[in-house]
Every structure is written in structure tokens, then in C-alpha cells.
Amino acid sequence: MKRIALLALIFCFATGTALAARQPEATFTPRCDGSQIDIHVSVRHGRVRCAELWEAHFLSPNQRRDRFENVMQMQPQDGDFHLSVSLPEYEYKKFYVRLVFDRPADATLRSQTFTADASSLLTPNATPEGDMLYGDISRTGVPFSKDPHVIRFGGRYLMYYSIPPRPDDKASGWNIGIAESRDLRAWEKVGELTPAEGLEYESRGLCAPCALVRNGEVHLFYQTYGGGRSDAICHAVSSDGLTFRRNPTNPIFSPKGEGWTCGRAIDAEVCEFRGRYYLYFATRDTDYRRQQLGVATAPAGTDFSRDAWTQAADTTILFPLLPWEKNCIEAPSICIRGGRMYMFYAGAYNNEPQQVGVAVSRDGIHFQRLSDKPFLANGPAGSWNESESGHPHIFTDRDGKTYLFYQGNRTHGKNWFLSQRRVVWKRGKPKLAK
């Protein structure tokens, strides 16, 4: 995957001292909604006879040979107008706008060429509907963030999420990014959790975080990555939410049982319910084909070490059944309301599309779906989440308001954004706020 770039330079064909008093002027305001870049052009003291939008393609980051392509030409009317282009999926690109003015006061200004700086648009902060949008560009140069989990800690919100290997260092593996916010909308990256030196079990990567605040500390549950059937759940603790101490008994959990699990555990979700901690996880069946959920429990005073967990069911507690779930249920996330557990989960593998469902339980083990339709579906064609709306996390704030965080993209996984939707509750059932 390669980066998108728009350079901030304005090339003009006359010096400032030679310009007429009412020379043509044009300014750019680039915007991005995660699926396309829209360049608003505002013109003063002149009429644009022709506007052209050109793409410059780079073959690779190290082969900076431009290949120009005219992607749009229009005859705009007087006043402001827009030029739009879809976000690229594969290549570095620059976008040049060439304006041809109709009879400018200074004949040397008949043609002007502009490029606009939109590097900040690599991480747009809102969808077209105004919902939050976040993408971490630190690893690949394009937005790539998955598996969100949010807590409130230390007077701010912290979001933990998965980030991919660096393109120039595949051995870096999947890691965990950390961002903070004051309002659940604008996020700034503040840290990373990477494999600890000398720990073989997580040396190939770690990801899919779940965070829990208890007694002034952040307990982070995460999975190892790259081990296939041997991937398992690990635990670490932090006093500041940024630097973590590993549990010496890691990995703390992997499932056992004949005929239903291959022994793998990923996508941990840990919550307290009726005096016990419940650890939900996703696992593959023995054929490594179907993804399904299991559960383990630990007593209230646990230190979350390996010996504290008891597998609470010797079979799956939720498996794909509905057509839209296909062969996968994963990424469980729990909200407790009115003595019930509401589990938001991902159905189908990534980009099939993956979508979000909800199931409810009174005992934390037996779950019943609330609907045979997705609670949150992928977006329509052309939208930022066309390929999926998946891997949910339901976050309850101090005021009782709930927010559904999730991942999405429109490129079949070539980039990934994180977003959230407010969830309201009516007669014991969740609904997406309008």
C-alpha cells in the first residue's frame, strides 16, 4: 500500500511586483470524507474559462517517475466550483489543478497552475454524515487502524487499536497503537505497544486489544499474532495507560476441548458481571474454517493470571448461523444494562462484508440474537465503509451514554478507518441514534 500526497505549492507565471491591481486570484480548500478528495476553488477578480485536474502517479516510493493523467476537465461558471477525485488505493499521487482565465488584466496570468497541500487529509476526522473518522498513517503512510477499544482514564479517553507491520520491516509484526481524545471525536496518537524484548510468545506480533480500568490501573488484554493455531490471549497492566508490565504467566488463556476448537484464542473481551470476570474470545473450529465464540471466567479478586481462568463452556457459545454471518463470528464486545449482557459482535470475515450484530444473555453463557439482520451494516457503494463495518466495541461513558466504535474501509482492506456511532436504548433494545 502506498501513500497519497498533495504538495502545497502555488506556481504563478509572473512575479508579485508585476501583477495588475485586479489580477485573478484563486484559493483552494481541500476536504476528504475517507472515500474522495473534494477541492473547493474560490476565484476572485477573474473568470475561469477552463479547469483541469491532473494526477501524477509514482511507480513506487523509490521510483519517483511521474506519469501524468488528465482526470477531469470542466468549463466552470462564474464564482466558486468543486473538483473531486476518489482516494487512490495503490499509488502515491499528486493532484495538480490548472486554471485558464478568460481575458485576465495581465496577459501573463492567462494560465495558472496550482497544487494544494492535503497531507492532513490522509486522516480525515469525520464521515460525510459527520461521524468521527480516524486513521493511523504512521506505519504504512495510508490510514490503517483496526480493532478499536476505548476507555476513560486519567481525565481523557484512550483508544487502543491494531496497527500493521511496517512495509520496510515485515518482522515488526502487528502491534497496538494508542490515541487519546477529550471528546471522543478528535484523536491524537500518543503511543504504541510493541513486542517486549525476550518474550518469544509475542515476538511475531500482538494486536486486538481490550482495556479494563480497575483500581486506578489499566488492564490490557490482547492476542499474540502470527502463530496460527497457537495464538493466545495475554495480559498486561499499566498505571498511566501508555506503558505496560506483562503478566509473568502469559499467555493467560487458550481454549481446550475436542471437536469444537483448534486451540486458538483471539479478540479478547473481559468484563465483570455478577461478581465474576468473563473472558470472551474467538476461536476456529478443528478444520480451521469456522470462527466462533467461547467464554472463560475468573473470580472477582483475580490478578488475571493463567491459573485464575476456568473455561465456562466446553463448546462454542455463539457460532455463525445467519446468512450474513457466513463462516465467522468474532470480536465480541459487552454492554451490561438492566442485569443483562448485550454482546455486539462481528459477523463474516473481513470485507465479505463484515457487519455488526447483537445478542443478549442473562447468565453470560447462553446468548440469543436480537435480530436476524445486522445491527450495523456496511455502507452503500462509494461510501467510506463500503467494504465493511466490523470489529465493534461498545463503550459506555460516565454519563451512561453508549457509543459503538467500529472499523471500516472501501478498498477491500488496503486501508482502514475507525469510526463511532451513538447508541440509544428503547425498551431494553439498542438502536443507532439518528
N, C-alpha and C positions, 0 to 999 in steps of 0.2 A: 504494500500500500504506500502511496506516495502523497506528498503534500500539495496543498493548494496555496498559491501565493499571488497576492496583488500588490504591486510596488507603488509607493507613494511618491511619484514624481510628476510634475507638470512641465511638459515641453512646449515652449511657445516660440514662434519663429520671428520674434522681434524683441529688442531689449526694452526694459521698462521706461527708459528715458525717451524712447522714440514713439511711445504709444499715443494715439489721439485721446482727447479728453473723454470721449464716449466710446471707447473700444469695446468690442464684445467681451463679455465675461461669462464663464461657466464654472459652476461648482458641483461637486459630487457628494452624495450621501449614500454610501453602500449599506445594505442591510442583508441579513441572512436569516432564514427560518429553519435551517437544518436540511433543506432539500434544494434550495436555489438561492442565488445571489441576485438581489434587485438593486440596480444602481439608479438612483434618482438624480436627474440632471436638471439644474436650475440655470437658466440663461438670462442675462441682463444686457441691455444695450445692443441687441442684435437678434437676428432671426436665423435659426439653424436650418439650412436647406437640406442637409443630409447628415445622418448619424450612422456610424458603422461600429460594430463591436467585433473585435478580433481576439481569437485565442492563440496563445503561444504555448505549444506543447514541448515539454522536455522529455527526451527518451528515457532518462534516468537521472537521479540526483547528481551523479558524477559525469554525465554526458550532457552538458548544458547547451545542446544544439536546438535552436528554436525552429519549430515548424509552424508557420502561421496559417490560420484558417479564418476566413470571414464567416462568422456565425450569424450575424444579423445586420441588416441594412434597412433603414427606415427614413421616411420623409416626415419628420415631426412638424406639428403645428407650432404656432407662437406659444411661448411660455414654457412651463416645465413638462418633462416627459420621463419615462422609465425605460431602462434596458434590463432585461432579465436573462439569466443563464443558469442552467442546472449545475449543481455541485458536481465536480468530476469525481470519478470513482477510482481511477488508476494512476493518473499522471499529475506531476507538478504542472501548474498552469498560471500564466499571467493573462489578464484581460485588459486589452487596450481599447479605449474609446476614441474614435476620430470624428471630430465635428467639422463640417464645412459650413461656413457662414455665408449668408446671402448679402452681398454688397456691403462689407464692413467699411467703417470710416477709413481705416488704414488697410490698403490692399495687401500688405504683407501678412495681415491677420485673417486672410480668407480661409485658411485651414489651420486647425489646431489639433494637436494630439495629446491625450491625457491618459494616465494610468492612476488608479485610485488605491490607497492603502486599505486593504481589508484583511490584514493578517489577524486582527482581533476577531474577525467573523468566523475564524476556524472553530470558535467555541461560542456560538450564539447562545443567549441566555433566555430565550423564550420561543415557544412554538407560535405559529400563526394565530392560534386561539389565545395566546397569552400565557400558556403554562410554562413552568420552569423547564429549561433545557441546559444540560451540562455535558461537556465532552473534554476529557483529558488528552491533550496533544503531546505530552512530554515524552512518550515512548516511541510513537510511530510518525509524529508530525501531522496526523489527522485525528479527529476526535475518536477516542476508543476507550470507553468506560462501560463496565458491565457489573451486574450483581450488587445493587446498592443496598446498604443498610444504614439507618440513621438513628442517632441518639441525641439527647440533650445532656450536655455535661460541661461543667465549668463555665456556665454563663453563655454558652453558644451551642450551636448544633454541629455535630460531627457526622460526616458521611464517609463510610468505608465502602470500597468498591474494588473490583478486579481490574488490573491493567496488564496488557500483553507483553511478551518479550520484546526487547529492543531488536530492531531489524539487523543491526550490526553485531549482535551478541545473542544468538539463539539460546545459549546456555543460561542467560539471565532468567529465563522462565517467566511464568505468570506470577505477578506479585499483587500487593494490595496498596491502593492509593488512599489518601486521607485528605478530605476537604472540609472546610468549616464555613459556616454561614450564621448570620444574625436573624435572617428572616425566612429561611427555607427556600429562597428563590435564587439569590446571588451567592455562588460558591467560589471559594478560592482554595487551591491545593496548598496543603501545609505539611505534607509528609508522605512517607511510604513505609510499608513493612515488607522487607525483603528476607530471603532465607538467611538464617543465622549461621555463622561460620562453624563448621564442625558438626552440624546436625544433618546426618545423612537422610533422615526421613523427609525433610523438606528441601533438600538440595536442588531438586529439579523444578521446584516452584510451589507456590501457595496462593490460594485465592478463595473466592466465595465467602466473604466474611459475614459474621453475625456478632453484634455487640450487645452487651448487657451491663447496665450500671448497677452495682451493689456495694453498699458501704463505702461510697466515695471513690470507688475504683471502676475501671472499665475492664470487663472480661470479654475477650475476643475469642470466638470460635471460628475456625477456618479449616479448609481441607488441604491436604497435600495434592500436588498435581503432577501428572506425568507417569504415575505408577500403575495406571490401568486398574486391574482388579485389587491391587494393594493400596490404593488411595484411601485415606482415613481422615477422621476428624481430630484436630489438635486444639489446644487451648493456651492462651497467654493472658497476662494481666498487666494493667498499666495504671499509674497514679495521675498521669496527665493526658491520657488518650492518644499519645503520639509515640511513646517509646514503651516497648513491651518486654516482659520477662516470660520466657517459655515455661510451661508446666513440665517438670522433670519426668513425668510419666508419659509424655507424648509419644505416639498418638494415643489419645484418650479413649477412642471408640472406633470399632468396626463391627459390623453385624455378623452373626453366626446363624446357622440353620441350613438344613438340607432341602433342596428342591425349590427354593424361592429366591435365594440371594447368592451372588458371586463372591460376596465378602467385601465389596467396595462400599464406602460411605462418603458422600459429598453433600454440599448445600445444607449445612447445619443451621437449625433454628432452635434456640434454647429459651425457654420461658418458665416462669413459676406459676403453678396452678394448684390450688387446694393443698398447700403445704409440701409440694414436691416440685422438682425441676424436670421438665420434659425436654428431651433432645430429639427433635425430628430430623430425619436425614433422607436423602435419596440414594437408591442403590439399583444396580442392574440385576436382572434375573440370571439364572445359571447359564443361559445361552448368550448373555451379554447383549441382548437385543431390546428388552423392555425395561424402561426406567419406572421406578415405583417408590413408595414411601414406607419408612419404618419408624419405630419410636423406641426410645430407652428412657429410663427415669433414674433420678438420684434424690436423696433426702435433702430437706431444706438447708441444712447446715453444711452442705458439701463443699469441698475445695475443688470440685470438678475433675479430680484425678481419675485415672483409669479404673481403679477398683470401686469407685463410687457408683458407676453406671450399671444398671441391670436392664437387659433387653426386655421390654414390656410386652412384646408380641412376637411369636415365632413365625410370623408370616407378614405379608405386606398389609398396611392399614388403609392404603389408597393406591389404586392402580388404574391405568388408562382404560376407560370403558366407553366414553362418548366418542363419536366420530371425529370431533375437532381435537380431541386429546391424542389421537393417533397412537403412538407407541411410547409415550413419555408423560409422566407426571413428576415434577421436580420443584425445587425452590420453594418449600413451604414457609409461610410467614403467619404468625399467630397474633390475633387481637382478642382480648378477653373482655366480654361485655355481658352483664346480666347472668353471671355464672356459667356462661358458655364460651367455648373456644370457637372462634371463626378463623378458619385456615384459608388464606389466599395462596393459591398455588399456580404454577406454570404448567400448561398442557401443550404437548407436542415438543419435538426437538426444535432447536434454534432455526428460525427462518422458514418453518414449514407451512404456515407461520406459527410461532409460539404465541399463546394468548393466556389470559389470566382467568381462573375460575375460583369459586368459593365453596367451601364445605363447612359444616358446623358439627360440634360434638359437645356432649355433656360430661364425658369422662376422659377426654383427651386421647382415646384409643379408637373409638368407633365414630366414624365421620359419615355424614350424609350431605350430598351436594344440594345446594340451594336452587340450582337451575341446570338444565341440560344445554344452556347456551353460555358462551364466555361472559364473564362479568366485565372484562375489559378486552376488547378485540383489537386486532391490528388495524392500522389506518387504511383509508382508501388509496387507490392508485395515485402516485405522485406526492403523497404526504410523507413527512419525515419518518414515520413508523410504518410504512407500507409493508415491510418485510416481517415485522413482529412487534408486539407489545408483550414483553415477557419478564421473567425472573422478578416477581413482585416482592416488595417489602411494605408492610402496613405499619405506619408509625403513629403512635398516639402521643400528642403533645401534653404539656402540663394542664392546659385548659380543657382537655378532653376531646379536642378536635383530632380527627384522624386524616392521614394523608397516605395515598398509595403511591409509592415510588416504584419505578419500573424501568427497564431498558428497552430501546428500540432502534431501528435503523431502516433505511430504504434501499440498502445496497447489498442485501443478502450476506451481511456480516463483514463488509470491507471497512466499515466504521460503525461506531456505536455511541449513542447518546443516552443520558439518564434524564428522566422527567418525573413529574408527580402530578396527581390529581387529588383534589379534596374529596373525601368520602363522607357522606351524611348517612344517618341511620333513621329508618322509619319502620315502626312496628317490628323491631328486632332484626331488620334486614338492612344490609349496606346498599347504598346507591351512590353513583357518581354525581357529584354536585355539578350543576349547570353553570 
